């Protein structure tokens, strides 16, 4: 599986937020949240809330232990998405599809939906 903390993911993960975050936000967390947001068609607010309630989503985004607080402010996702730009979001989608193909995952209707969004 593609490692979002290394390799080609670095092209789209090179985020440097402005201001002083209370803790650094990992590329894996931010890219994972963006993926989950689009996969489940959620708002920024909803995806961070559901992340806090779902240990599977937390593990997917790189957490080792269950967390009981929000991973970030929802506005951080907006800033991250703006930083990536349209090309970065498209690269994220391309990397996700490539990883799925490498793993021989059956994409079915999800791939058609992704193409329709693009």
Backbone torsions as a table, in degrees:
resi	resn	phi	psi	omega
1	UNK	NA	146.2	179.2
2	UNK	-63.6	137.5	179.0
3	UNK	-98.3	109.9	-175.6
4	UNK	-68.3	-7.8	177.6
5	UNK	-94.2	0.2	-178.1
6	UNK	-143.3	175.2	169.8
7	UNK	63.5	-144.6	-174.0
8	UNK	-63.1	-19.2	178.2
9	UNK	-66.0	-24.6	-178.5
10	UNK	-61.1	-28.7	179.4
11	UNK	-58.8	-40.9	-177.9
12	UNK	-99.0	-5.8	-176.4
13	UNK	-99.1	0.9	-174.4
14	UNK	-73.1	58.5	-177.0
15	UNK	-91.4	132.0	171.6
16	UNK	-128.3	102.8	-176.2
17	UNK	-69.1	157.6	176.5
18	UNK	-95.8	160.4	-180.0
19	UNK	84.2	-166.5	-178.5
20	UNK	-119.2	94.6	176.9
21	UNK	-68.6	151.7	-179.5
22	UNK	-68.1	-25.4	175.0
23	UNK	-153.5	149.5	-179.3
24	UNK	-66.2	142.2	178.6
25	UNK	-99.2	124.7	-177.8
26	UNK	-76.3	152.9	176.0
27	UNK	-60.8	-38.5	-179.3
28	UNK	-62.2	-42.2	178.6
29	UNK	-62.9	-51.5	-174.9
30	UNK	-65.6	-43.4	178.6
31	UNK	-67.4	-37.3	177.3
32	UNK	-64.0	-43.1	178.4
33	UNK	-64.2	-40.8	177.7
34	UNK	-63.2	-42.5	178.2
35	UNK	-59.8	-49.1	-179.0
36	UNK	-63.4	-37.7	178.1
37	UNK	-57.6	-48.8	-177.7
38	UNK	-76.2	-35.3	-179.1
39	UNK	-64.7	-35.1	-177.4
40	UNK	-108.8	7.8	176.9
41	UNK	52.2	57.1	-177.1
42	UNK	-112.6	159.4	171.9
43	UNK	-76.9	167.1	176.5
44	UNK	-58.9	-42.5	-179.4
45	UNK	-63.8	-43.5	-177.4
46	UNK	-68.1	-38.9	-176.8
47	UNK	-68.0	-39.4	178.7
48	UNK	-70.6	-33.7	177.2
49	UNK	-66.7	-45.7	179.8
50	UNK	-66.9	-34.0	176.9
51	UNK	-58.7	-43.5	-178.1
52	UNK	-63.5	-28.6	-176.8
53	UNK	-93.7	-7.2	-170.0
54	UNK	-122.7	106.6	-179.0
55	UNK	-63.4	-28.1	178.6
56	UNK	-67.9	-41.6	177.7
57	UNK	-65.5	-38.9	179.1
58	UNK	-63.1	-44.9	178.2
59	UNK	-62.5	-43.2	178.2
60	UNK	-56.7	-35.7	-178.4
61	UNK	-90.5	8.7	172.4
62	UNK	102.6	0.3	178.5
63	UNK	-75.8	146.4	178.4
64	UNK	-99.6	-35.1	-180.0
65	UNK	-117.4	150.6	179.4
66	UNK	-62.2	130.6	-179.7
67	UNK	-104.5	144.6	-178.7
68	UNK	-114.7	15.1	175.7
69	UNK	-129.4	160.2	-179.7
70	UNK	-60.5	143.3	-178.0
71	UNK	-71.8	-27.3	-179.7
72	UNK	-168.6	169.8	172.9
73	UNK	-73.1	139.9	-180.0
74	UNK	-55.5	-29.5	179.6
75	UNK	-66.7	-20.8	176.2
76	UNK	-64.3	-35.4	177.0
77	UNK	-65.3	-40.1	178.4
78	UNK	-62.1	-47.3	179.6
79	UNK	-64.0	-39.6	179.5
80	UNK	-64.0	-44.5	179.4
81	UNK	-63.1	-41.2	178.1
82	UNK	-64.8	-39.7	178.6
83	UNK	-63.4	-42.5	179.6
84	UNK	-65.1	-38.2	-176.8
85	UNK	73.6	175.7	-177.9
86	UNK	-62.4	-40.9	-179.5
87	UNK	-63.6	-38.8	179.3
88	UNK	-67.3	-40.9	178.2
89	UNK	-65.8	-39.9	176.3
90	UNK	-63.8	-38.6	177.3
91	UNK	-65.1	-39.4	176.0
92	UNK	-58.7	-46.0	178.1
93	UNK	-62.4	-44.4	-179.6
94	UNK	-62.1	-42.4	179.0
95	UNK	-65.8	-38.0	178.8
96	UNK	-64.9	-45.3	178.8
97	UNK	-64.7	-41.5	178.7
98	UNK	-61.6	-43.9	178.7
99	UNK	-62.9	-40.9	178.9
100	UNK	-63.7	-41.1	178.7
101	UNK	-65.7	-41.1	178.5
102	UNK	-60.5	-35.0	179.5
103	UNK	-87.6	-0.4	-179.4
104	UNK	59.2	39.9	176.4
105	UNK	-77.8	137.4	177.0
106	UNK	-79.2	109.3	-176.1
107	UNK	-84.3	-35.7	176.5
108	UNK	49.4	-128.8	-175.7
109	UNK	-65.7	-26.7	-180.0
110	UNK	-61.2	-38.4	179.3
111	UNK	-68.1	-41.5	177.2
112	UNK	-61.5	-39.1	178.4
113	UNK	-63.9	-43.9	179.5
114	UNK	-62.6	-41.1	179.7
115	UNK	-67.0	-37.8	179.0
116	UNK	-64.9	-33.3	178.8
117	UNK	-69.8	-33.7	-174.0
118	UNK	-71.7	NA	NA
